[in-house]
Amino acid sequence: MKHTPTHLLPLVSIMISTLLTGCSTLSKTPPGVYQGRLAPCPTSDNCVISDRHDTAHYLPAWKTNQTPQQVKLKLMAILQQHPNIQLISHSEFYIHSQYRSDWFGFIDDLEFLIEEDAVQIRSASRLGYSDFGANKKHLLAIKKAFEKP
């Protein structure tokens, strides 16, 4: 007689869901610019930022010799061409977009604060505790496209 453990499927689904989302929920500070800086990262490991020199989340700002207007136009074009990225809002020196993962549809907020000689960056997952480096990967891919002539 063959025994199929189908009764364990709901339990396995719950365990996988818990591992993926962890105990953390949405960041306490929504995306945006606060007193001239991007919102700080939560204590969880699913965020990277250049604006705060937080060793647990730090990723250097992007240096540039382009004007803020040129930087914004180039970034907007890169973001709009990416199939997983949706532009949410923008102002003269700020861009907020969202990256939606292919597999589970998780949303990461991507933010860019454009300064005279640099772009401050932040990427944070909306759910979970760890992102397994996904936010850093998204920003490095955008940076690579941004640095192309």
TIDO-157222 format. One record per atom (N, C-alpha, C, O): residue in one letter; atom name; z, y, x. Coordinates in steps of 0.02 Angstrom, whole numbers, plus 32768, in hexadecimal, padded with zeros to 4 digits. Example, Ala and Ser with C-alpha at 12.3 -4.5 7.8 and 13.67 -1.06 7.14 Angstrom:
NODE  res  atom     z     y     x
NODE    a     N  8186  7EE4  8294
NODE    a    CA  8186  7F1F  8267
NODE    a     C  8186  7F5B  8294
NODE    a     O  81A7  7F5A  82C8
NODE    s     N  8162  7F90  8282
NODE    s    CA  8165  7FCB  82AC
NODE    s     C  818A  8002  8285
NODE    s     O  8192  8039  829E
//
This chain:
NODE  res  atom     z     y     x
NODE    m     N  8000  7FC6  802A
NODE    m    CA  8000  8000  8000
NODE    m     C  8000  803F  802D
NODE    m     O  8029  8045  805A
NODE    k     N  7FD2  806C  801F
NODE    k    CA  7FCB  80A9  8046
NODE    k     C  7FF3  80E1  8025
NODE    k     O  7FEE  80EC  7FE8
NODE    h     N  801B  8105  804E
NODE    h    CA  8045  813B  8034
NODE    h     C  8029  817F  804B
NODE    h     O  8024  818C  8087
NODE    t     N  8018  81A9  801C
NODE    t    CA  7FFE  81EC  802B
NODE    t     C  8036  821F  801F
NODE    t     O  804E  8223  7FE6
NODE    p     N  804A  8245  8052
NODE    p    CA  8082  8274  804A
NODE    p     C  806D  82B6  8029
NODE    p     O  807B  82EC  8044
NODE    t     N  804D  82B3  7FF0
NODE    t    CA  8037  82F0  7FCE
NODE    t     C  8071  8319  7FB4
NODE    t     O  806B  8355  7FAB
NODE    h     N  80AB  82FA  7FAA
NODE    h    CA  80E6  831E  7F94
NODE    h     C  80FF  834E  7FC9
NODE    h     O  8126  837C  7FBB
NODE    l     N  80E9  8345  8007
NODE    l    CA  80FE  8371  803E
NODE    l     C  80D2  83AF  8045
NODE    l     O  80E4  83DE  8069
NODE    l     N  8099  83B1  8025
NODE    l    CA  806A  83E9  802C
NODE    l     C  8089  842C  801A
NODE    l     O  8081  845C  803F
NODE    p     N  80AD  8433  7FE2
NODE    p    CA  80CC  8474  7FD3
NODE    p     C  80FE  8489  8009
NODE    p     O  8101  84C4  801A
NODE    l     N  8125  845A  8022
NODE    l    CA  8155  8469  8057
NODE    l     C  8132  8480  8096
NODE    l     O  8148  84B1  80B6
NODE    v     N  80FD  845E  80AA
NODE    v    CA  80D7  8472  80E5
NODE    v     C  80B9  84B7  80DC
NODE    v     O  80B9  84DF  810A
NODE    s     N  809F  84C5  80A1
NODE    s    CA  8082  8507  8093
NODE    s     C  80B6  853E  8099
NODE    s     O  80A9  8572  80B6
NODE    i     N  80F1  8532  8080
NODE    i    CA  8127  8563  8085
NODE    i     C  813B  856E  80CE
NODE    i     O  8147  85A6  80E3
NODE    m     N  813F  8538  80F4
NODE    m    CA  8152  853E  813A
NODE    m     C  811E  8565  8162
NODE    m     O  8130  8590  818A
NODE    i     N  80DE  8558  8156
NODE    i    CA  80A9  857C  8179
NODE    i     C  80AB  85C6  8165
NODE    i     O  80A4  85F1  8190
NODE    s     N  80B3  85D4  8126
NODE    s    CA  80B6  8619  810E
NODE    s     C  80F0  863E  812E
NODE    s     O  80E9  8677  8142
NODE    t     N  812A  861D  8133
NODE    t    CA  8164  863C  8151
NODE    t     C  8158  864A  819B
NODE    t     O  816B  867F  81B4
NODE    l     N  8139  861C  81BD
NODE    l    CA  812B  8627  8204
NODE    l     C  80FB  8661  820F
NODE    l     O  8103  8688  823E
NODE    l     N  80CA  8667  81E3
NODE    l    CA  8098  869C  81EB
NODE    l     C  80B4  86E0  81D9
NODE    l     O  80A3  8712  81F9
NODE    t     N  80DC  86E4  81A6
NODE    t    CA  80F5  8725  8190
NODE    t     C  8139  8736  81AD
NODE    t     O  814C  8771  81AE
NODE    g     N  815F  8706  81C4
NODE    g    CA  81A0  8713  81E1
NODE    g     C  81D0  8731  81AE
NODE    g     O  81C5  872B  8172
NODE    c     N  8202  8750  81C7
NODE    c    CA  8235  876E  819C
NODE    c     C  8227  87B8  818F
NODE    c     O  8245  87D5  8162
NODE    s     N  81FC  87D5  81B5
NODE    s    CA  81F0  881C  81B0
NODE    s     C  81BF  882B  8178
NODE    s     O  8196  8800  8165
NODE    t     N  81C2  8867  815D
NODE    t    CA  8193  887D  812A
NODE    t     C  8172  88BC  8143
NODE    t     O  816B  88C6  817F
NODE    l     N  815E  88E7  8115
NODE    l    CA  813C  8924  8127
NODE    l     C  8166  8950  8155
NODE    l     O  81A3  8951  8150
NODE    s     N  8145  8974  8182
NODE    s    CA  8166  89A3  81AE
NODE    s     C  8189  89D8  8184
NODE    s     O  8171  89EB  814F
NODE    k     N  81C2  89EF  819C
NODE    k    CA  81E8  8A21  8177
NODE    k     C  81C5  8A65  8177
NODE    k     O  81CB  8A8B  8147
NODE    t     N  81A0  8A74  81AB
NODE    t    CA  817D  8AB3  81B0
NODE    t     C  8132  8AA6  81A4
NODE    t     O  8113  8A83  81CB
NODE    p     N  8116  8AC3  8170
NODE    p    CA  80CF  8AB8  8162
NODE    p     C  80A3  8AD9  8198
NODE    p     O  80BA  8B05  81BC
NODE    p     N  8064  8AC2  819D
NODE    p    CA  8037  8AE0  81CE
NODE    p     C  8031  8B2C  81C3
NODE    p     O  8037  8B45  818B
NODE    g     N  8026  8B4F  81F9
NODE    g    CA  801D  8B97  81F5
NODE    g     C  8036  8BBA  8233
NODE    g     O  804D  8B9B  8263
NODE    v     N  8032  8BFC  8232
NODE    v    CA  8048  8C26  826A
NODE    v     C  8089  8C48  8254
NODE    v     O  808C  8C69  8220
NODE    y     N  80BB  8C41  827E
NODE    y    CA  80FD  8C5E  8271
NODE    y     C  8111  8C89  82AC
NODE    y     O  811A  8C71  82E4
NODE    q     N  8117  8CCA  82A0
NODE    q    CA  8128  8CFA  82D4
NODE    q     C  80F9  8CF3  8311
NODE    q     O  810F  8CF4  834A
NODE    g     N  80B9  8CEC  8302
NODE    g    CA  8086  8CE8  8337
NODE    g     C  8080  8CA5  835A
NODE    g     O  805C  8CA0  838C
NODE    r     N  80A2  8C72  8341
NODE    r    CA  809F  8C30  8360
NODE    r     C  8091  8BFB  832B
NODE    r     O  809E  8C05  82F0
NODE    l     N  8076  8BC3  8341
NODE    l    CA  806C  8B8A  8314
NODE    l     C  80B0  8B6B  8302
NODE    l     O  80E0  8B71  8329
NODE    a     N  80B3  8B4B  82C9
NODE    a    CA  80F1  8B2B  82B4
NODE    a     C  8107  8AF8  82E9
NODE    a     O  80DD  8AD7  8307
NODE    p     N  8148  8AF2  82F4
NODE    p    CA  815F  8AC0  8325
NODE    p     C  8153  8A79  830C
NODE    p     O  814E  8A6D  82D0
NODE    c     N  8150  8A4B  833A
NODE    c    CA  814A  8A04  8328
NODE    c     C  818C  89EB  830C
NODE    c     O  81C1  8A04  8320
NODE    p     N  8189  89BA  82DF
NODE    p    CA  81C7  8999  82CA
NODE    p     C  81E2  896F  8303
NODE    p     O  81C2  896A  8338
NODE    t     N  821B  8950  82FA
NODE    t    CA  8238  8927  832F
NODE    t     C  8214  88E5  8339
NODE    t     O  821C  88C4  836C
NODE    s     N  81EC  88D1  8308
NODE    s    CA  81C7  8892  830D
NODE    s     C  8191  8895  8343
NODE    s     O  817F  88CB  835B
NODE    d     N  8178  885B  8355
NODE    d    CA  8146  8855  838B
NODE    d     C  80FE  885E  8373
NODE    d     O  80D0  884E  8399
NODE    n     N  80F2  8876  8336
NODE    n    CA  80AF  8879  831B
NODE    n     C  8093  88C0  831A
NODE    n     O  8071  88D4  82EB
NODE    c     N  80A1  88E6  834F
NODE    c    CA  808A  892B  8353
NODE    c     C  807F  893E  839C
NODE    c     O  80A4  8928  83C8
NODE    v     N  804D  8967  83A8
NODE    v    CA  8043  8986  83EA
NODE    v     C  8038  89D0  83DF
NODE    v     O  801D  89E5  83AC
NODE    i     N  804E  89F8  8410
NODE    i    CA  804A  8A40  840A
NODE    i     C  8047  8A61  844F
NODE    i     O  8064  8A48  847F
NODE    s     N  8024  8A99  8452
NODE    s    CA  8022  8ABF  8490
NODE    s     C  804C  8AFE  848D
NODE    s     O  805F  8B19  84C1
NODE    d     N  805D  8B14  8452
NODE    d    CA  807F  8B54  844B
NODE    d     C  80C9  8B50  845F
NODE    d     O  80E5  8B82  8475
NODE    r     N  80E7  8B19  8459
NODE    r    CA  812D  8B10  846C
NODE    r     C  812E  8AE0  84A8
NODE    r     O  810E  8AAC  84A7
NODE    h     N  8153  8AF2  84DA
NODE    h    CA  8156  8AC6  8515
NODE    h     C  818B  8A91  850A
NODE    h     O  81BE  8A8D  852D
NODE    d     N  817D  8A68  84D9
NODE    d    CA  81A7  8A30  84C5
NODE    d     C  818B  89F4  84EA
NODE    d     O  8154  89DC  84DB
NODE    t     N  81B1  89DA  851B
NODE    t    CA  8197  89A5  8546
NODE    t     C  8184  8966  851F
NODE    t     O  8158  8941  8535
NODE    a     N  81A4  895A  84E7
NODE    a    CA  8193  891F  84C0
NODE    a     C  8151  8925  849B
NODE    a     O  8132  88F3  848A
NODE    h     N  8139  8962  848F
NODE    h    CA  80FD  896E  8467
NODE    h     C  80C8  8997  848A
NODE    h     O  8093  89A5  846D
NODE    y     N  80D4  89AC  84C7
NODE    y    CA  80AB  89DE  84E8
NODE    y     C  8065  89C4  84FA
NODE    y     O  805D  898E  8515
NODE    l     N  8034  89EE  84EA
NODE    l    CA  7FEE  89E5  84FF
NODE    l     C  7FD6  8A2B  8510
NODE    l     O  7FDC  8A58  84E6
NODE    p     N  7FBC  8A36  854C
NODE    p    CA  7FAB  8A7B  8561
NODE    p     C  7F78  8A9D  8534
NODE    p     O  7F4B  8A7E  8518
NODE    a     N  7F80  8ADF  852E
NODE    a    CA  7F50  8B09  850A
NODE    a     C  7F0D  8B04  852E
NODE    a     O  7F0A  8AF4  8569
NODE    w     N  7ED8  8B13  850A
NODE    w    CA  7E95  8B12  8527
NODE    w     C  7E86  8B58  8542
NODE    w     O  7E87  8B89  851C
NODE    k     N  7E79  8B5C  8582
NODE    k    CA  7E65  8B9C  85A0
NODE    k     C  7E1C  8BA9  8590
NODE    k     O  7DF3  8B7B  858E
NODE    t     N  7E0C  8BE9  8586
NODE    t    CA  7DC7  8BFB  8577
NODE    t     C  7DB8  8C41  8591
NODE    t     O  7DE4  8C6B  8596
NODE    n     N  7D79  8C4C  85A1
NODE    n    CA  7D63  8C8F  85B5
NODE    n     C  7D35  8CAE  8580
NODE    n     O  7D15  8CE1  858B
NODE    q     N  7D32  8C8D  8546
NODE    q    CA  7D0A  8CA7  850E
NODE    q     C  7D34  8CD8  84E5
NODE    q     O  7D71  8CD9  84EA
NODE    t     N  7D12  8D01  84BE
NODE    t    CA  7D36  8D2E  8492
NODE    t     C  7D56  8D06  845A
NODE    t     O  7D3E  8CCF  844A
NODE    p     N  7D8A  8D1F  843B
NODE    p    CA  7DA8  8CFB  8402
NODE    p     C  7D74  8CED  83CB
NODE    p     O  7D78  8CB8  83AB
NODE    q     N  7D46  8D1A  83BF
NODE    q    CA  7D13  8D0F  838C
NODE    q     C  7CE5  8CD5  839F
NODE    q     O  7CD4  8CAC  8374
NODE    q     N  7CD1  8CD1  83DF
NODE    q    CA  7CA7  8C9A  83F6
NODE    q     C  7CCD  8C57  83F0
NODE    q     O  7CB0  8C25  83DC
NODE    v     N  7D0D  8C59  8404
NODE    v    CA  7D36  8C1C  8400
NODE    v     C  7D3A  8C03  83B8
NODE    v     O  7D32  8BC8  83AB
NODE    k     N  7D47  8C31  838A
NODE    k    CA  7D4E  8C1D  8344
NODE    k     C  7D0E  8C00  8329
NODE    k     O  7D0F  8BCC  8308
NODE    l     N  7CD5  8C20  8336
NODE    l    CA  7C95  8C06  831E
NODE    l     C  7C87  8BC1  833A
NODE    l     O  7C70  8B95  8316
NODE    k     N  7C95  8BB8  837A
NODE    k    CA  7C87  8B77  8399
NODE    k     C  7CB6  8B41  837D
NODE    k     O  7C9F  8B0A  836D
NODE    l     N  7CF5  8B51  8376
NODE    l    CA  7D24  8B20  835A
NODE    l     C  7D12  8B0E  8312
NODE    l     O  7D14  8AD4  82FF
NODE    m     N  7D02  8B40  82EB
NODE    m    CA  7CEF  8B33  82A5
NODE    m     C  7CB3  8B05  82A1
NODE    m     O  7CB1  8AD7  8278
NODE    a     N  7C82  8B10  82CC
NODE    a    CA  7C46  8AE6  82CC
NODE    a     C  7C58  8A9E  82DE
NODE    a     O  7C3F  8A6F  82BF
NODE    i     N  7C82  8A95  8311
NODE    i    CA  7C97  8A52  8326
NODE    i     C  7CBC  8A2E  82EE
NODE    i     O  7CAE  89F4  82DF
NODE    l     N  7CEA  8A51  82CF
NODE    l    CA  7D13  8A33  829A
NODE    l     C  7CE9  8A21  825D
NODE    l     O  7CF2  89EC  823F
NODE    q     N  7CBA  8A4C  824B
NODE    q    CA  7C91  8A3F  8210
NODE    q     C  7C5F  8A06  821B
NODE    q     O  7C48  89E8  81EA
NODE    q     N  7C4F  89F6  8259
NODE    q    CA  7C21  89BF  8267
NODE    q     C  7C43  897B  8268
NODE    q     O  7C22  8947  8264
NODE    h     N  7C86  897A  826E
NODE    h    CA  7CAA  893B  8274
NODE    h     C  7CB3  891C  822E
NODE    h     O  7CCC  893D  8201
NODE    p     N  7CA0  88DD  8225
NODE    p    CA  7CA4  88BE  81E2
NODE    p     C  7CEB  88B4  81C8
NODE    p     O  7CF5  88AF  818B
NODE    n     N  7D1D  88B1  81F4
NODE    n    CA  7D62  88A6  81DE
NODE    n     C  7D8A  88E6  81D6
NODE    n     O  7DC5  88E4  81C3
NODE    i     N  7D6C  891F  81E4
NODE    i    CA  7D91  895E  81E4
NODE    i     C  7D7A  898B  81AB
NODE    i     O  7D3E  8993  819F
NODE    q     N  7DAB  89A6  8188
NODE    q    CA  7D9D  89D5  8152
NODE    q     C  7DBF  8A18  8163
NODE    q     O  7DFA  8A1A  8173
NODE    l     N  7D99  8A4D  815F
NODE    l    CA  7DB3  8A90  816A
NODE    l     C  7DDD  8AA4  812E
NODE    l     O  7DC5  8AA0  80F5
NODE    i     N  7E1B  8AB9  8139
NODE    i    CA  7E48  8ACB  8103
NODE    i     C  7E4B  8B16  80FA
NODE    i     O  7E43  8B30  80C3
NODE    s     N  7E57  8B3A  8131
NODE    s    CA  7E5B  8B83  812D
NODE    s     C  7E50  8BA1  8173
NODE    s     O  7E55  8B7F  81A6
NODE    h     N  7E3F  8BE1  8172
NODE    h    CA  7E38  8C03  81B2
NODE    h     C  7E41  8C4E  81A7
NODE    h     O  7E34  8C68  8170
NODE    s     N  7E56  8C6F  81DB
NODE    s    CA  7E5A  8CB8  81DB
NODE    s     C  7E3C  8CD0  821D
NODE    s     O  7E1B  8CA9  8240
NODE    e     N  7E46  8D0E  822E
NODE    e    CA  7E24  8D29  8269
NODE    e     C  7E32  8D01  82A9
NODE    e     O  7E05  8CF6  82D1
NODE    f     N  7E71  8CEB  82B2
NODE    f    CA  7E83  8CC8  82F0
NODE    f     C  7EA3  8C84  82E5
NODE    f     O  7EC3  8C69  8313
NODE    y     N  7E9C  8C67  82AB
NODE    y    CA  7EBE  8C29  829B
NODE    y     C  7E90  8BFB  8272
NODE    y     O  7E6B  8C12  8246
NODE    i     N  7E92  8BBA  8282
NODE    i    CA  7E6C  8B88  825D
NODE    i     C  7E9B  8B4E  824C
NODE    i     O  7EBF  8B35  8277
NODE    h     N  7E9A  8B3A  820D
NODE    h    CA  7EC0  8AFF  81F7
NODE    h     C  7E8E  8ACE  81DA
NODE    h     O  7E68  8ADE  81AC
NODE    s     N  7E8E  8A91  81F4
NODE    s    CA  7E63  8A5C  81DA
NODE    s     C  7E8C  8A1C  81D4
NODE    s     O  7EC5  8A19  81EC
NODE    q     N  7E6F  89EA  81B5
NODE    q    CA  7E91  89AA  81AC
NODE    q     C  7E64  8972  81C4
NODE    q     O  7E28  8971  81B6
NODE    y     N  7E82  8944  81E8
NODE    y    CA  7E5F  8907  81FE
NODE    y     C  7E77  88CE  81D2
NODE    y     O  7EB3  88C2  81CC
NODE    r     N  7E48  88AA  81B3
NODE    r    CA  7E59  8870  8189
NODE    r     C  7E43  8831  81AE
NODE    r     O  7E08  882A  81BF
NODE    s     N  7E73  8803  81B9
NODE    s    CA  7E63  87C6  81DD
NODE    s     C  7E35  8799  81B4
NODE    s     O  7E37  8799  8176
NODE    d     N  7E0D  8772  81D6
NODE    d    CA  7DDD  8745  81B5
NODE    d     C  7E01  870D  818F
NODE    d     O  7DF0  86FF  8155
NODE    w     N  7E30  86EC  81AE
NODE    w    CA  7E4C  86AF  8192
NODE    w     C  7E7A  86BB  8157
NODE    w     O  7E70  869D  8122
NODE    f     N  7EAC  86E4  815F
NODE    f    CA  7EDE  86EC  812B
NODE    f     C  7EDC  8730  8109
NODE    f     O  7F00  873B  80D9
NODE    g     N  7EB1  875C  8120
NODE    g    CA  7EAC  879E  8102
NODE    g     C  7EE6  87CC  8111
NODE    g     O  7EF1  87FD  80ED
NODE    f     N  7F0B  87BE  8147
NODE    f    CA  7F42  87EA  815B
NODE    f     C  7F27  882E  816D
NODE    f     O  7EF1  8833  8189
NODE    i     N  7F4D  8862  815E
NODE    i    CA  7F37  88A6  816C
NODE    i     C  7F61  88C4  81A4
NODE    i     O  7F9E  88C2  81A3
NODE    d     N  7F3E  88E1  81D5
NODE    d    CA  7F5D  8907  820B
NODE    d     C  7F46  894F  8205
NODE    d     O  7F0B  895C  81FB
NODE    d     N  7F75  897D  820B
NODE    d    CA  7F63  89C4  820B
NODE    d     C  7F51  89DA  8251
NODE    d     O  7F77  89CF  8280
NODE    l     N  7F16  89F8  8258
NODE    l    CA  7EFE  8A13  8298
NODE    l     C  7EFF  8A5F  8293
NODE    l     O  7EE4  8A7B  8264
NODE    e     N  7F1E  8A7F  82C5
NODE    e    CA  7F23  8AC8  82C3
NODE    e     C  7F0E  8AE6  8306
NODE    e     O  7F19  8AC9  833B
NODE    f     N  7EEE  8B20  8301
NODE    f    CA  7ED6  8B43  833C
NODE    f     C  7EE8  8B8D  8334
NODE    f     O  7ED5  8BAE  8304
NODE    l     N  7F0C  8BA8  8365
NODE    l    CA  7F1E  8BEF  8367
NODE    l     C  7EF9  8C0D  83A2
NODE    l     O  7F08  8BFD  83DC
NODE    i     N  7EC9  8C38  8393
NODE    i    CA  7E9C  8C52  83C6
NODE    i     C  7EB9  8C92  83E4
NODE    i     O  7EC7  8CC2  83C0
NODE    e     N  7EC1  8C92  8426
NODE    e    CA  7EDB  8CCC  844B
NODE    e     C  7EA3  8CE7  8478
NODE    e     O  7E6C  8CCC  8478
NODE    e     N  7EB1  8D1B  849C
NODE    e    CA  7E7F  8D3B  84C8
NODE    e     C  7E61  8D0B  84FB
NODE    e     O  7E25  8D0B  8506
NODE    d     N  7E8B  8CE1  851B
NODE    d    CA  7E72  8CB6  8551
NODE    d     C  7E85  8C6D  8547
NODE    d     O  7E7D  8C45  8576
NODE    a     N  7E9D  8C5B  850C
NODE    a    CA  7EB2  8C16  8501
NODE    a     C  7EB0  8C06  84B6
NODE    a     O  7EAF  8C32  848B
NODE    v     N  7EB1  8BC5  84A9
NODE    v    CA  7EB7  8BAC  8464
NODE    v     C  7EF7  8B82  8462
NODE    v     O  7EFC  8B4F  8483
NODE    q     N  7F27  8B99  843A
NODE    q    CA  7F63  8B72  842F
NODE    q     C  7F52  8B3C  83FC
NODE    q     O  7F2F  8B49  83CB
NODE    i     N  7F6B  8B00  8406
NODE    i    CA  7F58  8AC7  83DD
NODE    i     C  7F95  8AA3  83C2
NODE    i     O  7FCA  8AA2  83E1
NODE    r     N  7F8C  8A85  8387
NODE    r    CA  7FC1  8A5B  8369
NODE    r     C  7F9F  8A27  833D
NODE    r     O  7F71  8A37  8318
NODE    s     N  7FB7  89EA  8341
NODE    s    CA  7F9F  89B5  8314
NODE    s     C  7FDC  898C  8301
NODE    s     O  8000  8973  832C
NODE    a     N  7FE7  8984  82C0
NODE    a    CA  8021  8960  82A8
NODE    a     C  800F  8932  826E
NODE    a     O  7FEB  8946  8240
NODE    s     N  8029  88F6  8270
NODE    s    CA  8020  88C7  8239
NODE    s     C  804D  88DD  8200
NODE    s     O  8083  88F7  820A
NODE    r     N  8036  88D2  81C4
NODE    r    CA  805E  88E4  8189
NODE    r     C  8093  88B0  8179
NODE    r     O  80C8  88C0  815D
NODE    l     N  8086  8871  818B
NODE    l    CA  80B4  883B  817D
NODE    l     C  80C4  8813  81BC
NODE    l     O  809F  8815  81EC
NODE    g     N  80FB  87F1  81B9
NODE    g    CA  810C  87C2  81EE
NODE    g     C  8134  87E1  8226
NODE    g     O  8147  881B  8224
NODE    y     N  8141  87B7  8257
NODE    y    CA  8168  87CD  8291
NODE    y     C  813C  87CE  82D0
NODE    y     O  813F  87FE  82F7
NODE    s     N  8114  879B  82DA
NODE    s    CA  80E8  8797  8313
NODE    s     C  80A0  8794  82FC
NODE    s     O  8091  8777  82C8
NODE    d     N  8074  87B2  8323
NODE    d    CA  802D  87AF  8312
NODE    d     C  8005  8788  8346
NODE    d     O  7FC8  8786  8343
NODE    f     N  8028  876A  8376
NODE    f    CA  8009  8742  83AA
NODE    f     C  7FD6  876B  83D2
NODE    f     O  7FA3  8751  83E9
NODE    g     N  7FE3  87AC  83DA
NODE    g    CA  7FB8  87D8  8401
NODE    g     C  7F7B  87F4  83DC
NODE    g     O  7F50  8813  83FB
NODE    a     N  7F77  87EA  839B
NODE    a    CA  7F3C  87FF  8375
NODE    a     C  7F33  884B  8376
NODE    a     O  7EFA  8863  837E
NODE    n     N  7F68  8872  836F
NODE    n    CA  7F61  88BB  836E
NODE    n     C  7F47  88D5  83B0
NODE    n     O  7F1C  8901  83B2
NODE    k     N  7F61  88BB  83E6
NODE    k    CA  7F4A  88CF  8429
NODE    k     C  7F00  88BD  8431
NODE    k     O  7ED9  88E4  844B
NODE    k     N  7EED  8881  841A
NODE    k    CA  7EA8  886A  841F
NODE    k     C  7E79  8898  83F8
NODE    k     O  7E43  88A9  8411
NODE    h     N  7E8D  88AD  83BB
NODE    h    CA  7E63  88DA  8393
NODE    h     C  7E57  891B  83B8
NODE    h     O  7E1E  8933  83BE
NODE    l     N  7E8D  8939  83D2
NODE    l    CA  7E87  8979  83F4
NODE    l     C  7E5E  8975  8435
NODE    l     O  7E38  89A2  8444
NODE    l     N  7E67  893E  845A
NODE    l    CA  7E41  8937  8498
NODE    l     C  7DF6  892E  848A
NODE    l     O  7DCC  8946  84B0
NODE    a     N  7DE5  890C  8453
NODE    a    CA  7D9F  8904  8440
NODE    a     C  7D81  8948  842C
NODE    a     O  7D48  8957  843E
NODE    i     N  7DA7  896F  8407
NODE    i    CA  7D8F  89B2  83F4
NODE    i     C  7D88  89DE  8431
NODE    i     O  7D58  8A04  8438
NODE    k     N  7DB9  89D9  845F
NODE    k    CA  7DB6  8A00  849D
NODE    k     C  7D78  89EF  84C6
NODE    k     O  7D57  8A1B  84E1
NODE    k     N  7D69  89AF  84C9
NODE    k    CA  7D2D  8998  84EF
NODE    k     C  7CEE  89B9  84D2
NODE    k     O  7CC3  89D1  84F7
NODE    a     N  7CE9  89B8  8490
NODE    a    CA  7CAF  89D8  846F
NODE    a     C  7CB0  8A24  847B
NODE    a     O  7C7B  8A42  8484
NODE    f     N  7CEB  8A42  8479
NODE    f    CA  7CF2  8A8A  8482
NODE    f     C  7CDE  8A9F  84C9
NODE    f     O  7CC2  8AD6  84D2
NODE    e     N  7CEA  8A75  84FA
NODE    e    CA  7CDB  8A87  8540
NODE    e     C  7C92  8A7D  8552
NODE    e     O  7C7C  8A92  8588
NODE    k     N  7C6C  8A5C  8526
NODE    k    CA  7C24  8A54  8534
NODE    k     C  7C01  8A98  8530
NODE    k     O  7C12  8AC1  8505
NODE    p     N  7BD2  8AA4  855D
NODE    p    CA  7BAE  8AE5  855B
NODE    p     C  7B82  8AED  851D
NODE    p     O  7B62  8B21  8515
//
